[in-house]
Amino acid sequence: MPALAILSVVLEQTVQWKYGTAGTIGLLLLTVGIRSRRPTLSSAGAMILALLVTGPALSS
């Protein structure tokens, strides 16, 4: 269980560092949506993360 907590913190810090506040909000929505079984929240979070990841490829 401690390894899962450490992995979660590392993933959150990496997203925050690379994608900023929007990435953190996307990750939060995705996590909350999956845990509470709300597909709307998880879809919104996944969409935000996907747009952040593919944004540079779309703009060139």
C-alpha positions in Angstrom: 0.0 0.0 0.0 2.8 2.5 0.7 4.2 1.9 -2.8 0.8 2.9 -4.3 0.7 6.1 -2.3 4.3 7.0 -3.4 3.4 6.3 -7.0 0.3 8.5 -6.7 2.3 11.4 -5.3 5.0 11.0 -8.0 2.4 10.9 -10.8 0.7 14.0 -9.4 3.9 15.9 -9.1 5.0 15.0 -12.6 1.6 16.1 -14.1 1.8 19.3 -12.1 5.3 20.0 -13.3 4.7 19.2 -17.0 1.1 20.4 -17.5 0.5 22.9 -14.7 -2.8 23.5 -12.9 -4.9 22.3 -15.8 -3.2 18.9 -15.7 -3.7 18.6 -12.0 -7.4 19.4 -12.4 -7.7 16.8 -15.2 -6.0 14.2 -13.1 -8.2 15.0 -10.1 -11.4 14.8 -12.2 -10.3 11.5 -13.7 -9.4 10.0 -10.3 -12.6 11.2 -8.6 -14.7 10.0 -11.5 -13.2 6.5 -11.5 -13.5 6.1 -7.7 -17.1 7.4 -7.5 -18.1 5.5 -10.7 -19.2 8.7 -12.5 -18.4 8.5 -16.1 -19.0 12.2 -16.7 -16.3 13.2 -14.3 -13.8 10.6 -15.6 -14.5 11.5 -19.2 -14.0 15.2 -18.5 -10.7 14.5 -16.8 -9.5 12.2 -19.5 -10.5 14.8 -22.1 -8.6 17.6 -20.4 -5.5 15.4 -20.1 -5.8 14.3 -23.7 -6.0 17.9 -24.9 -3.0 18.9 -22.8 -0.9 16.0 -24.2 -2.0 16.4 -27.9 -2.1 20.2 -27.8 1.5 20.8 -29.1 0.9 18.3 -31.9 -2.3 20.0 -33.0 -0.8 23.5 -33.1 2.1 22.7 -35.4 
